[in-house]
Amino acid sequence: MAAPLLLLCRPLAWLLLLVNDTFAAPSWSAVSVGSPGLAGALLCYAALLAAWRWRGAARALGAAVALVALLAPAPARHLLAMRRGGLEVTFLSVGQGDATALLLPDGSAVLVDGGGEARGRYDPGARDVVPWLRDAGVTRIAAVFLSHPHPDHLLGLPAVAAAFPVEHFFTNGRTGDEAASAAFAHLPPPTRLAPGEYFERAGVRFEALSPPGGSEAWTENDASLVLRVSHGQVAFLMSGDIESEGEAALTGGPFAPLLRADVVKIPHHGSASSSGEDFVAAVRPAYAVATVGRDNRFGFPATEVVARWQAAGAHVLRTDEGAVRFLSDGRAVRRAPASASLDALALARERL
């Protein structure tokens, strides 16, 4: 009995979609803004209600207050971060993948990996990374570093590049498979960063430690671009997904003294095939961050890996419990609260 009614509704549904598509087509049809927060949202609604009830100049004032309450919080956060100075590093909660955002002392942003979902069920770049950057008031990205062209590190980057101008794009020189090549087509031309080469901005140095020459036969994981991010006396080690072969080359190579860091991104999400005793002993961090998805099917981070980092004196943190944020003044690093609103959204999506 429903079929005739559905057929009658079809022209109306088609017309509704046509109207939606028409108004969504122009580039200016949607304006992305940072989260106003609870206080900003309440102020916006209160001002809109007042504008509706008032008359004359008071109505215009109410509308202006509503607009400011909606648009001003993200730029204000950005200005406050610049005034505070220092380096802010946030390991984002993007599910089973990697994405780390760095806000430099001059207010510019750098991204190391962009998350991704191999089966294409969702896009962490559009879902998590871009909203976080907008919430922080970011308007352009100074550099993007891709550790290696695996889906959980790469596939979120096209959404980032579509949302923000990207000045530099650094990789380990590998192009990956067909899916990776398709993602690269939406990104700026890549620049290979060889060991010893670096990018520096606002007193923050991003130096490549791996992969070395002759690593062409290595797996994609072991050939990850390993970065030492130094800010004054503070160092972060971004280890990609290196496993035993990549770790052995680092601990036994010329860059072994540079492995010492205050904060390390645990290699390969805490896989049992990584974080060997020699590598852990060389890094000896105060904090070790496992970038993992909630209830992931791999069982990451492995219990023995967590125990190994803890035995070395590290406080182990996990992104499946929320984003992990650090502040550096160039002399010391401290953990800081992450964005509560975006953490709640990310964790809710993980549970769904």
Summary of the structure (lengths in Angstrom):
residues: 352
radius of gyration: 22.7
end to end distance: 34.9
largest distance: 76.8
contacts: 1219
relative contact order: 0.11
helix: 42%
strand: 20%
